[in-house]
Amino acid sequence: MTGRERWERATEYPLLALGLAFLVAYALPIIDPDFPAPWTAVFFAVEIVAWVAFAIDLVVRIAISHDRWRFIRTHPLDIAAVILPILRPLQALRALSILFLSARGLHRILRNRVLTYVVIAAMGIWLIAGLAVTQAERGVVGANIHDVWEGWWWAFVTMATVGYGDVYPITIEGRLVAVGLVVTGIALVGTVTAYIASWFAAQTRAAELAIQAEIDESEDKIDALARQVAALQKLIAERLPEGEKSSSD
């Protein structure tokens, strides 16, 4: 195990806790915009602490990597979670990046890595997109998304590529969220479809192999039985008197 792998294993659960705390701090002021000012300050402090922790984690992982440039090229979410400033239009991207980074060790618990990331991605994108569009649309003249429940409903039907049209964003920021949600929704639907198809193919292949194994076993048993019958016929023929042999012939 390399130094970076030891570091990641040691920090995955603390970062998971910080990531969840960050998401709560991001979500609660949007769900209830009437939180008193002291709580707003607490939520902002939690976001800063989480950002600093992920920044330290990124710096350490880059420093102890054998190929630092390769690490930077292959970990765009890690970079995005740290370099995106805490501005409202980009808070959703930061929250999404931190969500994925926080869950990087969950595949050891859930065992299936692909399914883990698909489920986390689907739930996280839906949750954060609903929050982001609500934050963008609330209070805007002519908007029809006024609370987080409408935002989550819009995010669900948009992500599922249904799009009833009963609620929709009118701000530029909200429409950018819609574009990202449609693109990711199509990608996730394709991923889930491919995963289900591969699962059925694997189950069919396993069933075919089991049936073939049973056929091979039956053929072996038939061959063994045929050999036993031949041996028995030979034994009977050897023990018959010569007259009976001739009459049997």
C-alpha positions in Angstrom: 0.0 0.0 0.0 1.4 3.4 -1.0 1.6 6.4 1.2 -1.3 8.1 -0.7 -3.5 5.0 -0.3 -2.8 4.9 3.5 -3.6 8.6 3.7 -6.9 8.2 1.8 -7.9 5.2 3.9 -7.2 7.2 7.1 -9.1 10.3 6.0 -12.0 8.9 4.1 -14.4 8.8 7.1 -13.5 12.2 8.6 -13.9 13.7 5.1 -17.2 11.9 4.7 -18.5 13.5 7.9 -17.2 16.9 6.9 -18.8 16.5 3.4 -22.1 15.7 4.9 -21.8 18.6 7.3 -21.0 20.8 4.3 -24.1 19.6 2.5 -26.3 20.3 5.5 -24.8 23.8 5.9 -25.4 24.4 2.2 -29.0 23.0 2.2 -30.6 24.3 5.3 -30.5 28.1 4.5 -32.1 27.3 1.1 -34.7 25.0 2.6 -35.6 27.6 5.2 -34.4 31.1 4.2 -35.7 32.6 7.5 -32.9 31.1 9.6 -31.7 33.7 12.1 -28.4 35.4 11.3 -26.3 33.6 13.9 -27.2 30.3 12.3 -26.3 31.6 8.9 -22.9 32.5 10.2 -22.5 29.0 11.7 -23.4 27.4 8.3 -20.9 29.6 6.5 -18.2 28.6 9.1 -19.0 25.0 8.5 -18.6 25.5 4.7 -15.2 27.2 5.3 -13.9 24.5 7.6 -15.0 21.7 5.2 -13.3 23.6 2.3 -10.1 24.0 4.3 -10.1 20.3 5.2 -10.5 19.3 1.5 -7.9 21.7 0.4 -5.4 20.2 2.9 -6.3 16.7 1.8 -5.7 17.7 -1.8 -2.3 19.3 -1.1 -1.2 16.3 0.9 -2.3 13.8 -1.7 -0.6 15.7 -4.4 2.6 16.0 -2.3 2.8 12.2 -1.6 1.9 11.0 -5.1 4.6 9.5 -7.2 3.3 11.1 -10.4 1.8 14.5 -9.3 0.8 15.7 -12.8 -1.0 12.4 -13.5 -2.8 12.8 -10.1 -3.9 16.3 -11.0 -5.1 15.2 -14.5 -7.1 12.3 -13.2 -8.8 13.9 -10.2 -10.8 16.9 -11.6 -13.4 16.7 -8.8 -10.8 17.1 -6.2 -9.5 20.2 -7.9 -12.9 21.6 -8.5 -14.0 21.2 -4.8 -11.0 23.3 -3.8 -10.6 26.0 -6.5 -14.2 26.9 -7.0 -14.8 30.1 -5.0 -17.7 30.3 -2.6 -20.0 32.3 -4.9 -23.7 31.5 -5.2 -23.7 30.5 -8.9 -20.9 28.0 -8.2 -21.9 26.7 -4.7 -23.9 23.8 -6.3 -20.8 22.7 -8.2 -18.7 22.8 -5.1 -21.4 20.9 -3.1 -21.6 18.2 -5.8 -17.8 17.9 -6.0 -17.5 17.6 -2.2 -20.4 15.0 -2.2 -18.5 12.7 -4.6 -15.2 13.2 -2.8 -16.8 12.4 0.6 -18.2 9.2 -0.7 -14.9 7.9 -2.2 -14.6 5.1 0.4 -18.2 3.9 0.4 -17.6 1.3 -2.3 -15.8 -0.7 0.4 -19.0 -0.8 2.4 -21.4 -1.3 -0.4 -19.1 -3.7 -2.3 -20.2 -2.7 -5.8 -18.3 0.4 -6.9 -20.2 1.2 -10.1 -23.6 0.9 -8.4 -22.4 3.0 -5.5 -21.3 5.9 -7.6 -24.4 5.7 -9.8 -26.7 5.8 -6.8 -24.7 8.6 -5.1 -24.5 10.6 -8.3 -28.3 10.3 -9.0 -29.3 11.2 -5.4 -26.7 13.9 -5.1 -27.4 15.6 -8.4 -31.2 15.5 -7.8 -30.8 17.0 -4.3 -28.3 19.7 -5.2 -30.0 20.7 -8.4 -33.3 21.2 -6.6 -31.6 23.3 -4.0 -29.7 25.3 -6.7 -32.7 26.1 -8.8 -34.7 27.1 -5.7 -31.9 29.4 -4.7 -31.8 31.0 -8.1 -35.6 31.3 -8.7 -36.9 32.2 -5.3 -38.2 35.8 -5.1 -37.7 36.5 -8.8 -40.7 38.2 -10.5 -42.5 35.8 -12.8 -40.8 32.7 -11.3 -42.9 29.6 -10.5 -40.4 27.8 -8.3 -40.9 29.3 -4.9 -39.8 26.7 -2.4 -37.5 23.7 -2.3 -40.3 21.2 -2.7 -41.1 22.6 -6.1 -37.4 22.7 -6.9 -37.0 19.1 -6.1 -40.0 18.1 -8.1 -38.7 20.1 -11.1 -35.3 18.4 -10.6 -36.8 15.0 -10.5 -39.0 15.3 -13.7 -36.1 17.1 -15.5 -33.5 14.5 -14.5 -35.9 11.7 -15.6 -36.2 13.5 -19.0 -40.0 13.7 -18.5 -40.3 17.5 -18.1 -44.1 18.0 -17.5 -43.6 21.8 -17.8 -45.7 22.6 -14.8 -42.6 24.3 -13.2 -39.6 25.6 -14.9 -36.7 28.1 -14.3 -36.7 31.5 -15.9 -33.4 32.9 -14.6 -30.1 32.4 -16.4 -28.7 30.7 -13.4 -31.7 28.4 -13.1 -31.5 27.5 -16.8 -27.8 26.7 -16.5 -28.8 24.2 -13.8 -31.4 22.8 -16.1 -28.9 22.2 -18.9 -26.5 20.5 -16.5 -29.3 18.4 -15.1 -30.6 17.3 -18.5 -27.1 16.2 -19.6 -26.3 14.4 -16.4 -29.8 12.8 -16.3 -29.4 11.4 -19.8 -25.9 10.1 -18.8 -27.2 8.5 -15.6 -30.2 6.9 -17.4 -27.8 5.4 -20.0 -25.4 4.2 -17.2 -28.3 2.6 -15.3 -29.7 1.0 -18.5 -26.2 -0.4 -19.4 -25.7 -1.7 -15.8 -29.1 -3.4 -15.8 -28.4 -4.9 -19.3 -25.0 -6.2 -18.2 -26.5 -7.6 -15.0 -29.2 -9.5 -17.0 -26.5 -10.7 -19.5 -24.3 -11.9 -16.6 -27.3 -13.7 -15.0 -28.2 -15.3 -18.4 -24.6 -16.4 -18.9 -24.5 -17.9 -15.4 -27.7 -19.8 -16.1 -26.3 -21.1 -19.4 -23.1 -22.2 -17.7 -25.1 -24.0 -15.0 -27.3 -25.7 -17.5 -24.2 -26.7 -19.6 -22.6 -28.1 -16.5 -25.7 -30.2 -15.7 -25.7 -31.5 -19.3 -22.0 -32.4 -19.1 -22.6 -34.1 -15.8 -25.5 -36.1 -17.3 -23.5 -37.1 -20.3 -20.7 -38.3 -18.0 -23.2 -40.3 -16.0 -24.7 -41.8 -19.2 -21.2 -42.7 -20.5 -20.3 -44.3 -17.2 -23.6 -46.2 -17.2 -23.0 -47.4 -20.8 -19.5 -48.7 -19.8 -21.0 -50.5 -16.8 -23.7 -52.1 -19.0 -21.0 -53.2 -21.5 -18.9 -54.6 -18.8 -21.9 -56.5 -17.3 -22.8 -57.9 -20.7 -19.2 -59.1 -21.2 -19.2 -60.7 -17.8 -22.5 -62.4 -18.4 -21.2 -63.6 -21.8 -18.1 -65.0 -20.3 -20.0 -67.0 -17.7 -22.6 -68.6 -20.0 -22.1 -72.2 -21.1 -21.0 -72.7 -24.7 -24.4 -74.0 -25.7 -26.2 -71.1 -24.2 -23.8 -68.7 -25.9 -24.5 -70.3 -29.3 -28.2 -70.1 -28.7 -28.0 -66.6 -27.5 -26.0 -65.7 -30.6 
